[in-house]
Amino acid sequence: MSVRRYWDPIRRLVVVIALGVFCVLVVLRHYFSFALAIGDSMLPTLNSGDLLLISRKSYRQLEPCRGDIVLARLQNDLVVKRVVGLPGEEVEVKDGRLYINGVLIPEHQIVTNIVKFDIAKGKLFPGRFATLGDNRAIPPIQTIHPIISKDQIFGKVLLSINISRLRIKYLGNA
């Protein structure tokens, strides 16, 4: 057996595997993106430095739901927040607690160290979503609580990967 005959099948296999990996990466890039969480506004759900897997197509045919964590464009920046108010709802924050249409909403995620702050009652226009961070210990003057449109939403956060703690959190149904 010659050396050339031995390496030809291996070379073909390497080329096929490389093309397959390339195709998978192109498809994944079309549907998913990665982002890095910076800041403390989503503690303890997300830590600064967490790598986030974003589904870019989640809201193509569906609307965001209360509790979804989204990556949204805000002016020239990207922010990660939790959707708390849906179009047509009246949203209010009293003493750091969320009220929708006058009813206190139990939040299933851990909301840390609530600082007593208020956001005045307001009704959301059609196509608008209210967002908040999970870390309510940050004074409202130091953070943003944007009202966003579906067009501003880049995608839904599916996974949080914390390299330093070797921890992966699934957030897709958050």
N, C-alpha and C positions, 0 to 999 in steps of 0.2 A: 504494500500500500504506500502510495506516495504522500508526502507531506501536504501537497496542494489539495489532493482529494479529501484529506482529513479536515482542513481548514475551511473549505468552501461551504459545507453545510453549516458550520458554526458561524461563519460570516453572514450567511443568509438569515440564520436565526437571530443574530444580533440586530440586523437591519430591520427585520419584522418586529421584534420587540421594541426597538427604538421608535419605529413608526406608530406602533400601537400606543405607546406611552405618550407620544406627541399628540395623537388624535384625542386621547382621553383628556389630556391637559387643555387642549383647545375647547373641548366640550365643557369641561368643568369651569373654565374661565368665562364662558358664555353665561353660565347659570350662577356661579358663585364668585365671591371676592373675599379678600381678607382685609381686616382693618385692625388697628392697634388702639386699645382703650387708653385714653390719657385723661387723668383727673380722677377726682373722688366722688363725683355726683351720683354714680350708680353703685357705690358701696352698700352692702356687702355682696351684691349680686355680681358685680364686675369690679375687678381691681385694676388700678393703673398698671399698664404693661401687659394686660391680657390680650392674647391674639383672638380676634373674633372672626368666625366664619359667617359670612353674610349671604343669604339667598337673594339674588337680584331679581328673581321672577315671582316671588311670593305674592305680590299684590297686583299682578297683571290682570287677573280676573276676580280676585277676592279683595275685600276691604280689610284694612287693619282692624284687629279686635282689641278690646280693652285688655291690658296686660301684656300685649306684644312689646318686645324690645326692638326698636328700629334705629337704623342709621339714616339720618336725614341731613339734607343740605340746608344750611342756614346762612344766608349771605354768601361769603366766600369760605365757609368752614363746614365741617361735618360734625354732627353731634349724635350721641347715643342717649336715647331716653326711652321711657316706658309710656306707651299710649294709655291715657287714663280717661279721656273724654272723646265721645263720638259725635258725628255731625247731628245738629239739632238738640243736643243735650245742654242743660244749664250746669256749668261746672263752677265749683267754688272750693277754696281751701281755707278752712278755719282752724286756727291753732295747729297747723301742720297736718290736719286730717282732711281727706278728700270727701267732698259731697257732690253727688250727681242728682240734679233735679230735687235738691233739698234733702236727700237721703244720704246718711253716712255710708260710705262704701267700705266694706272690710277688704283690706288689701292682703292678698295671700302671700306675697313675697315679704321678706323681712325688711321693714322700714326702720332705719337706725336713728337713734337719738333725735327724736323730733323736736325741732326748735319751733316755738310758737310763732308761726308767721301766717299771714293771710294773703290770699289772692281773691280779689273781689269777684262776686258772682257775675257770670256772663254766659250768654247763649252762643253756642258754636254755629257758625254759618254752615250751609251745605258744603260738603267736601273738606271740612276742616276738622282737625284732630288736636286735642289738648295733650301735652306730654309733661311728665315730671321725672325727676331723678328719684332713685330709691333712698338716697342719703339726705334725709331732711334735717341733718345737723348743720348743713351748710346754710348760712344766712342767705335769704333770697337775693340780697343785693350782690352776692358773689357768684351767683349761678343764673342760668336761664331756664325758663319753663316755656318753651316755644309752642305756639299754636301753628301747626303746619298743614299743608295740603298734601294730598296723595302724590302729587307731582314732585314734591320735595323729598319724598321718602326714597332713598337709594335702595333699601332692602331690609329684610327682617334678620335679626341676629339669631342664628341657629345654635352655635356652639361658642363657648368661651374656653380658651386653652391657656392655662397658667403654667408656663414653663418652669418657673422657680419652685412651685409647689407640686409639680407633676400632677395637675388636676385638670380634668376636662368636665365641663358642665354642659348638659343639653338644655337649651333655652327655647327650643322651637315651639313648645306649647306654653311658654311662660305667659 
